[in-house]
């Protein structure tokens, strides 16, 4: 999969260094993945939540932070839509992010 954009992750972990290794690991795993359907993601990340419009929520550092992505299976693309603390996540509409 091609993750768009790592810069967003990097900017977040620079402000939240406790997330750096976790986000790097997620990015590396996503880049190596060949997800073709939601069940493939759930196999790799059983705690990931499925939203509408091919969006997923990944829990980072035991759910203290959340990562929302949108996936295009046909083209192998993963768009980062949001990364933030759980508190920040509670302020957004995850389905339309």
N, C-alpha and C positions, 0 to 999 in steps of 0.2 A: 504494500500500500504506500501511497505517497502522502505524507502529512503536510498540510498547509495550515499554518506556518509555524515552524519551530521558533521563529523570532518571538511570537506571542508567549510561548512557554519560557523562553530564555528571560524575557523581560519580567515575567512573573517570579521566576526563581531568583532573580537578582534582588527583588524586593522581599522575597520569602525564601531565604536560603535553606530552610528546613525541608523544602519541597524539591530541591535541585536533583538529588539522586533518584527520587521517585519519579519525577517527570522525565528525566533522561531515560530511565528504564522503560517507562511507558512508551516513549517516542521510539526507542530502539525496537521494542517488541511490535509496535504498530507498523513500523517500516518493513519489518521482516514478514509480517502477516500477509495472508492472501484471503482475507475474508470475502465470502461470496453471498453471505446471508446472515441475518441476526443470530441464528443459532451457532454460527462459527465464533462470533464474538462472545456469546454467553459461555461457550466451551472454554475459551481462554480467560474470560473474566466473568465468573458466575455471579458476582455481586453487581455487575453493570446493569443499569436500568434502561429499558427501551422506551423511548418516547415516540411520538408521531413524527412523520416526515424524515424517517431514517436517522433520527438523532439518538445518541446514547449518552448516558451520564456515567462517568467513571469516578469511583471514590478514590481519593488520593490521601495517603497517610491516615488510614483508618477512618475515612469519611470526615476528616477535619477540613478538607479542601475538595472541590468538585471540578471536574473537567467535562464540558459538553462538546461533543463533536457531531458533525453531520457526515454521513458516509454515502459515497456514490460507488456502489459495488461494480457497476459496469466498467467504470474507468479506473477503479482502484484508488480512489481519492478519499482522504479523511480531512475534513475542514474543521479546524478548531474554532468553535463558536464562543466559548467562555471558559475561563479558568479563574477560580476565586475561592475565597473561604466559604465555609458552609453558611456563614452569616450573610455574605454577599449573595450567595446563591438564593437564599430565601427572599431576596428583594427583586428577583427577576422572574420573567415568564420563560421557563426552560423550553417550552414547546415552540416558542417563536424567536428564540435567541439565535 
